[in-house]
Amino acid sequence: MSLNEQVSKILENFDGASSNEILDVLKQIQPQFKSNLTSEYLDGKIQKIADIEDESEKKKQCKALTPYFDWYLQGL
């Protein structure tokens, strides 16, 4: 499955995706951002979410990062 397909799948069924799946895809698109600042910010957010124990809290935090998926699909 291509990265575009993975991003689309998550956006279509966000509630059905695990937080780990969401974070994995975010890690894959992170290096493609043109701005190092954006990439570093996203890296910090990913690390912070990965450290959370509670799955429902992880999902809530992941939900705030969905614009990155939209930006990726729009061509960054």
All heavy atoms as a GROMACS GRO file, in nm:
protein
  615
    1MET      N    1   0.085  -0.118   0.000
    1MET     CA    2   0.000   0.000   0.000
    1MET      C    3   0.090   0.124   0.000
    1MET      O    4   0.182   0.134   0.080
    1MET     CB    5  -0.089  -0.003   0.126
    1MET     CG    6  -0.186   0.111   0.134
    1MET     SD    7  -0.289   0.114   0.283
    1MET     CE    8  -0.374  -0.040   0.277
    2SER      N    9   0.062   0.216  -0.089
    2SER     CA   10   0.144   0.337  -0.098
    2SER      C   11   0.116   0.429   0.020
    2SER      O   12   0.014   0.415   0.090
    2SER     CB   13   0.114   0.411  -0.229
    2SER     OG   14  -0.010   0.477  -0.221
    3LEU      N   15   0.204   0.524   0.039
    3LEU     CA   16   0.187   0.619   0.148
    3LEU      C   17   0.061   0.703   0.128
    3LEU      O   18  -0.013   0.728   0.224
    3LEU     CB   19   0.311   0.709   0.159
    3LEU     CG   20   0.318   0.803   0.278
    3LEU    CD1   21   0.298   0.728   0.410
    3LEU    CD2   22   0.450   0.876   0.279
    4ASN      N   23   0.033   0.742   0.004
    4ASN     CA   24  -0.090   0.816  -0.025
    4ASN      C   25  -0.213   0.736   0.016
    4ASN      O   26  -0.308   0.791   0.073
    4ASN     CB   27  -0.101   0.850  -0.174
    4ASN     CG   28  -0.028   0.977  -0.210
    4ASN    OD1   29   0.027   1.044  -0.124
    4ASN    ND2   30  -0.026   1.008  -0.337
    5GLU      N   31  -0.211   0.606  -0.014
    5GLU     CA   32  -0.325   0.520   0.022
    5GLU      C   33  -0.338   0.507   0.174
    5GLU      O   34  -0.449   0.507   0.227
    5GLU     CB   35  -0.308   0.382  -0.041
    5GLU     CG   36  -0.322   0.382  -0.191
    5GLU     CD   37  -0.282   0.250  -0.255
    5GLU    OE1   38  -0.198   0.177  -0.198
    5GLU    OE2   39  -0.336   0.220  -0.363
    6GLN      N   40  -0.225   0.496   0.243
    6GLN     CA   41  -0.228   0.486   0.389
    6GLN      C   42  -0.286   0.613   0.451
    6GLN      O   43  -0.369   0.606   0.542
    6GLN     CB   44  -0.088   0.462   0.444
    6GLN     CG   45  -0.032   0.326   0.413
    6GLN     CD   46   0.112   0.313   0.461
    6GLN    OE1   47   0.163   0.394   0.537
    6GLN    NE2   48   0.178   0.208   0.415
    7VAL      N   49  -0.243   0.728   0.400
    7VAL     CA   50  -0.292   0.857   0.452
    7VAL      C   51  -0.442   0.868   0.426
    7VAL      O   52  -0.519   0.904   0.516
    7VAL     CB   53  -0.215   0.974   0.387
    7VAL    CG1   54  -0.281   1.107   0.420
    7VAL    CG2   55  -0.070   0.974   0.434
    8SER      N   56  -0.485   0.837   0.305
    8SER     CA   57  -0.627   0.844   0.271
    8SER      C   58  -0.709   0.750   0.357
    8SER      O   59  -0.818   0.787   0.404
    8SER     CB   60  -0.648   0.810   0.124
    8SER     OG   61  -0.588   0.906   0.042
    9LYS      N   62  -0.658   0.630   0.379
    9LYS     CA   63  -0.729   0.531   0.460
    9LYS      C   64  -0.749   0.583   0.603
    9LYS      O   65  -0.857   0.568   0.660
    9LYS     CB   66  -0.650   0.400   0.462
    9LYS     CG   67  -0.713   0.290   0.542
    9LYS     CD   68  -0.625   0.166   0.541
    9LYS     CE   69  -0.667   0.071   0.649
    9LYS     NZ   70  -0.566  -0.028   0.679
   10ILE      N   71  -0.647   0.643   0.660
   10ILE     CA   72  -0.658   0.696   0.796
   10ILE      C   73  -0.758   0.811   0.801
   10ILE      O   74  -0.840   0.819   0.892
   10ILE     CB   75  -0.520   0.739   0.849
   10ILE    CG1   76  -0.437   0.614   0.879
   10ILE    CG2   77  -0.533   0.825   0.975
   10ILE    CD1   78  -0.292   0.640   0.916
   11LEU      N   79  -0.752   0.899   0.703
   11LEU     CA   80  -0.845   1.012   0.702
   11LEU      C   81  -0.989   0.965   0.684
   11LEU      O   82  -1.080   1.023   0.743
   11LEU     CB   83  -0.807   1.112   0.592
   11LEU     CG   84  -0.685   1.198   0.620
   11LEU    CD1   85  -0.651   1.283   0.500
   11LEU    CD2   86  -0.705   1.285   0.743
   12GLU      N   87  -1.009   0.861   0.605
   12GLU     CA   88  -1.144   0.810   0.582
   12GLU      C   89  -1.201   0.739   0.704
   12GLU      O   90  -1.322   0.740   0.727
   12GLU     CB   91  -1.144   0.712   0.464
   12GLU     CG   92  -1.126   0.780   0.330
   12GLU     CD   93  -1.104   0.681   0.217
   12GLU    OE1   94  -1.122   0.558   0.237
   12GLU    OE2   95  -1.067   0.727   0.108
   13ASN      N   96  -1.114   0.672   0.780
   13ASN     CA   97  -1.161   0.596   0.896
   13ASN      C   98  -1.067   0.619   1.015
   13ASN      O   99  -1.002   0.527   1.063
   13ASN     CB  100  -1.170   0.447   0.861
   13ASN     CG  101  -1.233   0.366   0.972
   13ASN    OD1  102  -1.299   0.420   1.061
   13ASN    ND2  103  -1.212   0.237   0.969
   14PHE      N  104  -1.061   0.744   1.059
   14PHE     CA  105  -0.969   0.780   1.166
   14PHE      C  106  -0.996   0.698   1.293
   14PHE      O  107  -0.903   0.650   1.357
   14PHE     CB  108  -0.978   0.930   1.198
   14PHE     CG  109  -0.876   0.976   1.297
   14PHE    CD1  110  -0.748   1.008   1.256
   14PHE    CD2  111  -0.907   0.985   1.432
   14PHE    CE1  112  -0.652   1.048   1.346
   14PHE    CE2  113  -0.812   1.026   1.523
   14PHE     CZ  114  -0.684   1.057   1.481
   15ASP      N  115  -1.122   0.682   1.328
   15ASP     CA  116  -1.157   0.609   1.451
   15ASP      C  117  -1.118   0.462   1.445
   15ASP      O  118  -1.097   0.400   1.548
   15ASP     CB  119  -1.306   0.624   1.482
   15ASP     CG  120  -1.343   0.767   1.518
   15ASP    OD1  121  -1.255   0.840   1.570
   15ASP    OD2  122  -1.458   0.807   1.493
   16GLY      N  123  -1.109   0.407   1.325
   16GLY     CA  124  -1.073   0.267   1.309
   16GLY      C  125  -0.923   0.242   1.309
   16GLY      O  126  -0.879   0.128   1.317
   17ALA      N  127  -0.845   0.349   1.299
   17ALA     CA  128  -0.698   0.335   1.296
   17ALA      C  129  -0.643   0.340   1.438
   17ALA      O  130  -0.693   0.414   1.522
   17ALA     CB  131  -0.637   0.446   1.212
   18SER      N  132  -0.540   0.262   1.463
   18SER     CA  133  -0.477   0.267   1.595
   18SER      C  134  -0.385   0.388   1.602
   18SER      O  135  -0.338   0.438   1.500
   18SER     CB  136  -0.396   0.139   1.620
   18SER     OG  137  -0.280   0.138   1.541
   19SER      N  138  -0.356   0.432   1.723
   19SER     CA  139  -0.266   0.547   1.739
   19SER      C  140  -0.128   0.512   1.685
   19SER      O  141  -0.060   0.597   1.625
   19SER     CB  142  -0.259   0.591   1.884
   19SER     OG  143  -0.209   0.488   1.966
   20ASN      N  144  -0.085   0.388   1.702
   20ASN     CA  145   0.046   0.348   1.651
   20ASN      C  146   0.051   0.354   1.498
   20ASN      O  147   0.151   0.396   1.440
   20ASN     CB  148   0.083   0.208   1.698
   20ASN     CG  149   0.117   0.204   1.846
   20ASN    OD1  150   0.159   0.304   1.903
   20ASN    ND2  151   0.096   0.090   1.908
   21GLU      N  152  -0.057   0.314   1.434
   21GLU     CA  153  -0.065   0.321   1.288
   21GLU      C  154  -0.058   0.467   1.242
   21GLU      O  155   0.014   0.501   1.148
   21GLU     CB  156  -0.196   0.257   1.240
   21GLU     CG  157  -0.213   0.253   1.092
   21GLU     CD  158  -0.345   0.190   1.049
   21GLU    OE1  159  -0.424   0.147   1.134
   21GLU    OE2  160  -0.369   0.186   0.927
   22ILE      N  161  -0.131   0.553   1.310
   22ILE     CA  162  -0.132   0.696   1.277
   22ILE      C  163   0.008   0.756   1.293
   22ILE      O  164   0.058   0.826   1.205
   22ILE     CB  165  -0.234   0.772   1.364
   22ILE    CG1  166  -0.376   0.724   1.331
   22ILE    CG2  167  -0.221   0.923   1.345
   22ILE    CD1  168  -0.482   0.764   1.433
   23LEU      N  169   0.073   0.724   1.405
   23LEU     CA  170   0.207   0.777   1.431
   23LEU      C  171   0.308   0.724   1.330
   23LEU      O  172   0.397   0.798   1.285
   23LEU     CB  173   0.251   0.745   1.573
   23LEU     CG  174   0.172   0.815   1.685
   23LEU    CD1  175   0.223   0.769   1.821
   23LEU    CD2  176   0.180   0.966   1.674
   24ASP      N  177   0.295   0.599   1.292
   24ASP     CA  178   0.386   0.540   1.192
   24ASP      C  179   0.376   0.614   1.058
   24ASP      O  180   0.477   0.643   0.995
   24ASP     CB  181   0.357   0.391   1.171
   24ASP     CG  182   0.405   0.305   1.286
   24ASP    OD1  183   0.488   0.353   1.367
   24ASP    OD2  184   0.359   0.190   1.295
   25VAL      N  185   0.254   0.644   1.016
   25VAL     CA  186   0.235   0.714   0.890
   25VAL      C  187   0.287   0.857   0.901
   25VAL      O  188   0.352   0.908   0.809
   25VAL     CB  189   0.087   0.710   0.845
   25VAL    CG1  190   0.064   0.798   0.723
   25VAL    CG2  191   0.046   0.567   0.814
   26LEU      N  192   0.264   0.921   1.016
   26LEU     CA  193   0.318   1.056   1.036
   26LEU      C  194   0.471   1.057   1.028
   26LEU      O  195   0.530   1.148   0.969
   26LEU     CB  196   0.273   1.113   1.171
   26LEU     CG  197   0.129   1.164   1.177
   26LEU    CD1  198   0.088   1.190   1.322
   26LEU    CD2  199   0.113   1.290   1.093
   27LYS      N  200   0.533   0.954   1.082
   27LYS     CA  201   0.680   0.944   1.075
   27LYS      C  202   0.727   0.930   0.931
   27LYS      O  203   0.834   0.979   0.895
   27LYS     CB  204   0.729   0.824   1.157
   27LYS     CG  205   0.722   0.846   1.306
   27LYS     CD  206   0.767   0.722   1.380
   27LYS     CE  207   0.736   0.732   1.528
   27LYS     NZ  208   0.764   0.606   1.599
   28GLN      N  209   0.646   0.863   0.849
   28GLN     CA  210   0.684   0.845   0.708
   28GLN      C  211   0.671   0.973   0.627
   28GLN      O  212   0.750   0.997   0.535
   28GLN     CB  213   0.596   0.737   0.644
   28GLN     CG  214   0.625   0.597   0.695
   28GLN     CD  215   0.532   0.497   0.629
   28GLN    OE1  216   0.530   0.486   0.507
   28GLN    NE2  217   0.455   0.425   0.708
   29ILE      N  218   0.572   1.058   0.661
   29ILE     CA  219   0.555   1.181   0.584
   29ILE      C  220   0.640   1.295   0.639
   29ILE      O  221   0.668   1.391   0.567
   29ILE     CB  222   0.406   1.224   0.574
   29ILE    CG1  223   0.348   1.263   0.709
   29ILE    CG2  224   0.324   1.117   0.507
   29ILE    CD1  225   0.208   1.322   0.699
   30GLN      N  226   0.684   1.284   0.761
   30GLN     CA  227   0.759   1.391   0.827
   30GLN      C  228   0.881   1.439   0.747
   30GLN      O  229   0.898   1.560   0.729
   30GLN     CB  230   0.801   1.346   0.966
   30GLN     CG  231   0.890   1.443   1.039
   30GLN     CD  232   0.949   1.382   1.163
   30GLN    OE1  233   0.926   1.266   1.193
   30GLN    NE2  234   1.028   1.459   1.232
   31PRO      N  235   0.965   1.350   0.694
   31PRO     CA  236   1.084   1.397   0.621
   31PRO      C  237   1.051   1.470   0.491
   31PRO      O  238   1.137   1.536   0.433
   31PRO     CB  239   1.162   1.269   0.589
   31PRO     CG  240   1.101   1.161   0.670
   31PRO     CD  241   0.962   1.205   0.706
   32GLN      N  242   0.927   1.462   0.446
   32GLN     CA  243   0.890   1.522   0.318
   32GLN      C  244   0.848   1.668   0.331
   32GLN      O  245   0.829   1.735   0.229
   32GLN     CB  246   0.781   1.438   0.253
   32GLN     CG  247   0.831   1.298   0.225
   32GLN     CD  248   0.730   1.212   0.155
   32GLN    OE1  249   0.661   1.258   0.066
   32GLN    NE2  250   0.721   1.088   0.195
   33PHE      N  251   0.836   1.718   0.454
   33PHE     CA  252   0.802   1.859   0.470
   33PHE      C  253   0.923   1.944   0.431
   33PHE      O  254   1.036   1.912   0.464
   33PHE     CB  255   0.758   1.889   0.613
   33PHE     CG  256   0.619   1.839   0.642
   33PHE    CD1  257   0.599   1.725   0.716
   33PHE    CD2  258   0.507   1.904   0.592
   33PHE    CE1  259   0.472   1.677   0.741
   33PHE    CE2  260   0.380   1.858   0.615
   33PHE     CZ  261   0.362   1.744   0.690
   34LYS      N  262   0.897   2.052   0.361
   34LYS     CA  263   1.005   2.137   0.311
   34LYS      C  264   1.073   2.216   0.422
   34LYS      O  265   1.190   2.248   0.413
   34LYS     CB  266   0.950   2.232   0.205
   34LYS     CG  267   0.903   2.158   0.081
   34LYS     CD  268   0.837   2.250  -0.018
   34LYS     CE  269   0.785   2.169  -0.135
   34LYS     NZ  270   0.647   2.189  -0.163
   35SER      N  271   1.000   2.248   0.526
   35SER     CA  272   1.054   2.327   0.636
   35SER      C  273   1.107   2.236   0.747
   35SER      O  274   1.035   2.150   0.797
   35SER     CB  275   0.943   2.417   0.692
   35SER     OG  276   0.980   2.468   0.818
   36ASN      N  277   1.234   2.256   0.783
   36ASN     CA  278   1.291   2.179   0.894
   36ASN      C  279   1.217   2.208   1.024
   36ASN      O  280   1.201   2.120   1.107
   36ASN     CB  281   1.440   2.211   0.912
   36ASN     CG  282   1.525   2.141   0.809
   36ASN    OD1  283   1.483   2.045   0.746
   36ASN    ND2  284   1.647   2.189   0.792
   37LEU      N  285   1.174   2.331   1.040
   37LEU     CA  286   1.101   2.369   1.161
   37LEU      C  287   0.972   2.288   1.174
   37LEU      O  288   0.941   2.236   1.282
   37LEU     CB  289   1.070   2.519   1.158
   37LEU     CG  290   1.011   2.580   1.283
   37LEU    CD1  291   1.105   2.560   1.401
   37LEU    CD2  292   0.985   2.728   1.262
   38THR      N  293   0.899   2.274   1.065
   38THR     CA  294   0.776   2.195   1.065
   38THR      C  295   0.807   2.049   1.096
   38THR      O  296   0.739   1.986   1.177
   38THR     CB  297   0.704   2.205   0.929
   38THR    OG1  298   0.677   2.342   0.901
   38THR    CG2  299   0.575   2.125   0.928
   39SER      N  300   0.910   1.996   1.035
   39SER     CA  301   0.949   1.858   1.055
   39SER      C  302   0.990   1.833   1.200
   39SER      O  303   0.952   1.734   1.262
   39SER     CB  304   1.062   1.822   0.960
   39SER     OG  305   1.092   1.686   0.969
   40GLU      N  306   1.068   1.925   1.256
   40GLU     CA  307   1.112   1.912   1.395
   40GLU      C  308   0.995   1.924   1.492
   40GLU      O  309   0.988   1.852   1.592
   40GLU     CB  310   1.217   2.017   1.427
   40GLU     CG  311   1.350   1.991   1.360
   40GLU     CD  312   1.449   2.104   1.374
   40GLU    OE1  313   1.426   2.195   1.457
   40GLU    OE2  314   1.550   2.102   1.301
   41TYR      N  315   0.903   2.015   1.464
   41TYR     CA  316   0.785   2.031   1.548
   41TYR      C  317   0.702   1.903   1.549
   41TYR      O  318   0.661   1.854   1.654
   41TYR     CB  319   0.700   2.149   1.498
   41TYR     CG  320   0.571   2.167   1.574
   41TYR    CD1  321   0.571   2.230   1.698
   41TYR    CD2  322   0.451   2.120   1.523
   41TYR    CE1  323   0.452   2.246   1.769
   41TYR    CE2  324   0.332   2.136   1.594
   41TYR     CZ  325   0.334   2.199   1.716
   41TYR     OH  326   0.217   2.214   1.787
   42LEU      N  327   0.681   1.848   1.431
   42LEU     CA  328   0.604   1.724   1.419
   42LEU      C  329   0.674   1.610   1.492
   42LEU      O  330   0.610   1.530   1.561
   42LEU     CB  331   0.581   1.688   1.272
   42LEU     CG  332   0.499   1.562   1.246
   42LEU    CD1  333   0.362   1.569   1.313
   42LEU    CD2  334   0.483   1.540   1.096
   43ASP      N  335   0.806   1.603   1.481
   43ASP     CA  336   0.882   1.501   1.551
   43ASP      C  337   0.860   1.510   1.702
   43ASP      O  338   0.839   1.409   1.769
   43ASP     CB  339   1.031   1.513   1.518
   43ASP     CG  340   1.113   1.398   1.578
   43ASP    OD1  341   1.072   1.281   1.561
   43ASP    OD2  342   1.216   1.426   1.642
   44GLY      N  343   0.862   1.630   1.755
   44GLY     CA  344   0.838   1.651   1.898
   44GLY      C  345   0.698   1.605   1.939
   44GLY      O  346   0.680   1.542   2.044
   45LYS      N  347   0.600   1.637   1.856
   45LYS     CA  348   0.462   1.596   1.884
   45LYS      C  349   0.448   1.444   1.881
   45LYS      O  350   0.382   1.385   1.966
   45LYS     CB  351   0.365   1.659   1.784
   45LYS     CG  352   0.347   1.806   1.801
   45LYS     CD  353   0.292   1.836   1.937
   45LYS     CE  354   0.186   1.939   1.934
   45LYS     NZ  355   0.128   1.961   2.066
   46ILE      N  356   0.512   1.381   1.783
   46ILE     CA  357   0.506   1.235   1.771
   46ILE      C  358   0.567   1.170   1.895
   46ILE      O  359   0.509   1.078   1.953
   46ILE     CB  360   0.578   1.187   1.643
   46ILE    CG1  361   0.498   1.227   1.519
   46ILE    CG2  362   0.600   1.037   1.645
   46ILE    CD1  363   0.572   1.206   1.388
   47GLN      N  364   0.681   1.220   1.939
   47GLN     CA  365   0.748   1.164   2.058
   47GLN      C  366   0.661   1.181   2.183
   47GLN      O  367   0.649   1.090   2.264
   47GLN     CB  368   0.884   1.232   2.080
   47GLN     CG  369   0.986   1.197   1.975
   47GLN     CD  370   1.011   1.047   1.966
   47GLN    OE1  371   1.018   0.977   2.066
   47GLN    NE2  372   1.023   0.997   1.845
   48LYS      N  373   0.602   1.297   2.195
   48LYS     CA  374   0.516   1.326   2.311
   48LYS      C  375   0.396   1.230   2.315
   48LYS      O  376   0.362   1.176   2.420
   48LYS     CB  377   0.469   1.471   2.304
   48LYS     CG  378   0.417   1.528   2.430
   48LYS     CD  379   0.392   1.677   2.409
   48LYS     CE  380   0.352   1.744   2.538
   48LYS     NZ  381   0.324   1.886   2.518
   49ILE      N  382   0.334   1.210   2.201
   49ILE     CA  383   0.218   1.120   2.193
   49ILE      C  384   0.260   0.976   2.218
   49ILE      O  385   0.191   0.902   2.287
   49ILE     CB  386   0.147   1.135   2.057
   49ILE    CG1  387   0.084   1.274   2.045
   49ILE    CG2  388   0.041   1.026   2.039
   49ILE    CD1  389   0.033   1.308   1.906
   50ALA      N  390   0.374   0.936   2.164
   50ALA     CA  391   0.423   0.798   2.181
   50ALA      C  392   0.445   0.765   2.328
   50ALA      O  393   0.432   0.650   2.370
   50ALA     CB  394   0.550   0.777   2.101
   51ASP      N  395   0.478   0.866   2.409
   51ASP     CA  396   0.505   0.844   2.551
   51ASP      C  397   0.378   0.832   2.635
   51ASP      O  398   0.386   0.792   2.751
   51ASP     CB  399   0.591   0.959   2.606
   51ASP     CG  400   0.733   0.956   2.550
   51ASP    OD1  401   0.775   0.850   2.499
   51ASP    OD2  402   0.800   1.061   2.557
   52ILE      N  403   0.263   0.865   2.579
   52ILE     CA  404   0.137   0.856   2.652
   52ILE      C  405   0.095   0.710   2.665
   52ILE      O  406   0.102   0.634   2.569
   52ILE     CB  407   0.026   0.938   2.581
   52ILE    CG1  408   0.064   1.086   2.577
   52ILE    CG2  409  -0.108   0.917   2.648
   52ILE    CD1  410  -0.028   1.171   2.492
   53GLU      N  411   0.054   0.672   2.783
   53GLU     CA  412   0.013   0.533   2.808
   53GLU      C  413  -0.131   0.504   2.764
   53GLU      O  414  -0.160   0.400   2.708
   53GLU     CB  415   0.025   0.501   2.959
   53GLU     CG  416   0.165   0.511   3.013
   53GLU     CD  417   0.253   0.394   2.973
   53GLU    OE1  418   0.200   0.284   2.955
   53GLU    OE2  419   0.375   0.416   2.959
   54ASP      N  420  -0.221   0.596   2.789
   54ASP     CA  421  -0.364   0.577   2.764
   54ASP      C  422  -0.396   0.589   2.615
   54ASP      O  423  -0.372   0.694   2.553
   54ASP     CB  424  -0.443   0.680   2.845
   54ASP     CG  425  -0.592   0.668   2.828
   54ASP    OD1  426  -0.643   0.554   2.833
   54ASP    OD2  427  -0.658   0.772   2.812
   55GLU      N  428  -0.452   0.483   2.557
   55GLU     CA  429  -0.482   0.479   2.413
   55GLU      C  430  -0.582   0.588   2.374
   55GLU      O  431  -0.566   0.652   2.270
   55GLU     CB  432  -0.535   0.341   2.373
   55GLU     CG  433  -0.576   0.328   2.228
   55GLU     CD  434  -0.462   0.345   2.127
   55GLU    OE1  435  -0.344   0.331   2.163
   55GLU    OE2  436  -0.492   0.374   2.010
   56SER      N  437  -0.684   0.611   2.455
   56SER     CA  438  -0.783   0.712   2.419
   56SER      C  439  -0.722   0.853   2.418
   56SER      O  440  -0.756   0.936   2.334
   56SER     CB  441  -0.905   0.707   2.511
   56SER     OG  442  -0.870   0.739   2.643
   57GLU      N  443  -0.631   0.879   2.508
   57GLU     CA  444  -0.562   1.009   2.510
   57GLU      C  445  -0.468   1.021   2.389
   57GLU      O  446  -0.457   1.127   2.329
   57GLU     CB  447  -0.484   1.026   2.640
   57GLU     CG  448  -0.413   1.160   2.653
   57GLU     CD  449  -0.506   1.281   2.653
   57GLU    OE1  450  -0.623   1.270   2.690
   57GLU    OE2  451  -0.458   1.390   2.615
   58LYS      N  452  -0.404   0.911   2.353
   58LYS     CA  453  -0.318   0.911   2.234
   58LYS      C  454  -0.400   0.946   2.110
   58LYS      O  455  -0.357   1.028   2.028
   58LYS     CB  456  -0.256   0.772   2.213
   58LYS     CG  457  -0.132   0.745   2.292
   58LYS     CD  458  -0.084   0.604   2.261
   58LYS     CE  459   0.065   0.598   2.259
   58LYS     NZ  460   0.116   0.463   2.235
   59LYS      N  461  -0.516   0.884   2.096
   59LYS     CA  462  -0.602   0.910   1.980
   59LYS      C  463  -0.646   1.056   1.977
   59LYS      O  464  -0.649   1.118   1.871
   59LYS     CB  465  -0.725   0.818   1.983
   59LYS     CG  466  -0.699   0.676   1.942
   59LYS     CD  467  -0.674   0.664   1.793
   59LYS     CE  468  -0.803   0.672   1.720
   59LYS     NZ  469  -0.838   0.562   1.637
   60LYS      N  470  -0.678   1.109   2.094
   60LYS     CA  471  -0.721   1.249   2.104
   60LYS      C  472  -0.608   1.341   2.056
   60LYS      O  473  -0.632   1.435   1.980
   60LYS     CB  474  -0.761   1.281   2.248
   60LYS     CG  475  -0.826   1.414   2.266
   60LYS     CD  476  -0.884   1.423   2.406
   60LYS     CE  477  -0.823   1.539   2.479
   60LYS     NZ  478  -0.872   1.553   2.615
   61GLN      N  479  -0.487   1.313   2.098
   61GLN     CA  480  -0.372   1.393   2.057
   61GLN      C  481  -0.342   1.375   1.907
   61GLN      O  482  -0.305   1.469   1.839
   61GLN     CB  483  -0.248   1.357   2.140
   61GLN     CG  484  -0.262   1.388   2.287
   61GLN     CD  485  -0.278   1.536   2.316
   61GLN    OE1  486  -0.213   1.620   2.252
   61GLN    NE2  487  -0.362   1.570   2.411
   62CYS      N  488  -0.358   1.252   1.858
   62CYS     CA  489  -0.336   1.225   1.715
   62CYS      C  490  -0.436   1.302   1.629
   62CYS      O  491  -0.402   1.348   1.520
   62CYS     CB  492  -0.349   1.076   1.686
   62CYS     SG  493  -0.209   0.976   1.742
   63LYS      N  494  -0.558   1.314   1.678
   63LYS     CA  495  -0.663   1.384   1.603
   63LYS      C  496  -0.620   1.527   1.570
   63LYS      O  497  -0.650   1.578   1.462
   63LYS     CB  498  -0.792   1.385   1.686
   63LYS     CG  499  -0.912   1.439   1.617
   63LYS     CD  500  -0.972   1.336   1.528
   63LYS     CE  501  -1.109   1.379   1.482
   63LYS     NZ  502  -1.157   1.297   1.373
   64ALA      N  503  -0.544   1.589   1.661
   64ALA     CA  504  -0.498   1.726   1.639
   64ALA      C  505  -0.394   1.735   1.527
   64ALA      O  506  -0.365   1.844   1.477
   64ALA     CB  507  -0.440   1.783   1.769
   65LEU      N  508  -0.338   1.621   1.488
   65LEU     CA  509  -0.234   1.620   1.385
   65LEU      C  510  -0.288   1.585   1.246
   65LEU      O  511  -0.210   1.574   1.151
   65LEU     CB  512  -0.123   1.522   1.424
   65LEU     CG  513  -0.051   1.553   1.556
   65LEU    CD1  514   0.054   1.447   1.585
   65LEU    CD2  515   0.010   1.691   1.554
   66THR      N  516  -0.418   1.569   1.232
   66THR     CA  517  -0.475   1.534   1.102
   66THR      C  518  -0.446   1.637   0.992
   66THR      O  519  -0.439   1.598   0.875
   66THR     CB  520  -0.626   1.505   1.110
   66THR    OG1  521  -0.693   1.617   1.166
   66THR    CG2  522  -0.654   1.379   1.190
   67PRO      N  523  -0.427   1.766   1.024
   67PRO     CA  524  -0.392   1.859   0.914
   67PRO      C  525  -0.263   1.819   0.839
   67PRO      O  526  -0.250   1.848   0.720
   67PRO     CB  527  -0.374   1.993   0.984
   67PRO     CG  528  -0.464   1.984   1.103
   67PRO     CD  529  -0.451   1.840   1.147
   68TYR      N  530  -0.173   1.751   0.906
   68TYR     CA  531  -0.050   1.706   0.838
   68TYR      C  532  -0.083   1.606   0.728
   68TYR      O  533  -0.017   1.605   0.623
   68TYR     CB  534   0.048   1.644   0.938
   68TYR     CG  535   0.110   1.747   1.030
   68TYR    CD1  536   0.061   1.768   1.157
   68TYR    CD2  537   0.218   1.825   0.988
   68TYR    CE1  538   0.117   1.862   1.241
   68TYR    CE2  539   0.275   1.920   1.070
   68TYR     CZ  540   0.224   1.939   1.196
   68TYR     OH  541   0.279   2.034   1.279
   69PHE      N  542  -0.183   1.522   0.752
   69PHE     CA  543  -0.226   1.428   0.648
   69PHE      C  544  -0.285   1.505   0.529
   69PHE      O  545  -0.256   1.474   0.414
   69PHE     CB  546  -0.331   1.330   0.701
   69PHE     CG  547  -0.276   1.232   0.801
   69PHE    CD1  548  -0.328   1.225   0.930
   69PHE    CD2  549  -0.175   1.144   0.768
   69PHE    CE1  550  -0.278   1.134   1.021
   69PHE    CE2  551  -0.124   1.052   0.858
   69PHE     CZ  552  -0.177   1.047   0.985
   70ASP      N  553  -0.368   1.605   0.558
   70ASP     CA  554  -0.427   1.686   0.452
   70ASP      C  555  -0.319   1.756   0.371
   70ASP      O  556  -0.324   1.759   0.248
   70ASP     CB  557  -0.523   1.790   0.512
   70ASP     CG  558  -0.645   1.727   0.576
   70ASP    OD1  559  -0.689   1.619   0.528
   70ASP    OD2  560  -0.696   1.784   0.673
   71TRP      N  561  -0.221   1.815   0.439
   71TRP     CA  562  -0.111   1.884   0.370
   71TRP      C  563  -0.035   1.788   0.282
   71TRP      O  564   0.003   1.821   0.170
   71TRP     CB  565  -0.016   1.949   0.470
   71TRP     CG  566  -0.077   2.063   0.546
   71TRP    CD1  567  -0.184   2.140   0.508
   71TRP    CD2  568  -0.035   2.113   0.672
   71TRP    NE1  569  -0.208   2.234   0.605
   71TRP    CE2  570  -0.119   2.220   0.706
   71TRP    CE3  571   0.066   2.078   0.760
   71TRP    CZ2  572  -0.104   2.292   0.823
   71TRP    CZ3  573   0.080   2.149   0.877
   71TRP    CH2  574  -0.004   2.255   0.908
   72TYR      N  575  -0.012   1.668   0.332
   72TYR     CA  576   0.060   1.568   0.252
   72TYR      C  577  -0.015   1.537   0.123
   72TYR      O  578   0.042   1.535   0.016
   72TYR     CB  579   0.084   1.442   0.333
   72TYR     CG  580   0.149   1.333   0.251
   72TYR    CD1  581   0.285   1.338   0.222
   72TYR    CD2  582   0.073   1.230   0.196
   72TYR    CE1  583   0.344   1.241   0.142
   72TYR    CE2  584   0.132   1.134   0.117
   72TYR     CZ  585   0.268   1.139   0.091
   72TYR     OH  586   0.325   1.044   0.012
   73LEU      N  587  -0.144   1.515   0.136
   73LEU     CA  588  -0.225   1.481   0.019
   73LEU      C  589  -0.235   1.597  -0.081
   73LEU      O  590  -0.252   1.575  -0.200
   73LEU     CB  591  -0.366   1.436   0.061
   73LEU     CG  592  -0.372   1.301   0.131
   73LEU    CD1  593  -0.514   1.270   0.173
   73LEU    CD2  594  -0.318   1.190   0.043
   74GLN      N  595  -0.223   1.719  -0.031
   74GLN     CA  596  -0.231   1.837  -0.118
   74GLN      C  597  -0.096   1.869  -0.182
   74GLN      O  598  -0.084   1.967  -0.255
   74GLN     CB  599  -0.280   1.957  -0.039
   74GLN     CG  600  -0.423   1.944   0.005
   74GLN     CD  601  -0.465   2.059   0.097
   74GLN    OE1  602  -0.394   2.156   0.114
   74GLN    NE2  603  -0.581   2.044   0.158
   75GLY      N  604   0.004   1.790  -0.152
   75GLY     CA  605   0.136   1.811  -0.212
   75GLY      C  606   0.230   1.892  -0.126
   75GLY      O  607   0.326   1.949  -0.176
   76LEU      N  608   0.205   1.895   0.004
   76LEU     CA  609   0.288   1.968   0.100
   76LEU      C  610   0.296   2.112   0.056
   76LEU      O  611   0.369   2.191   0.086
   76LEU     CB  612   0.425   1.905   0.115
   76LEU     CG  613   0.426   1.758   0.154
   76LEU    CD1  614   0.567   1.703   0.152
   76LEU    CD2  615   0.369   1.735   0.292
   0.00000   0.00000   0.00000
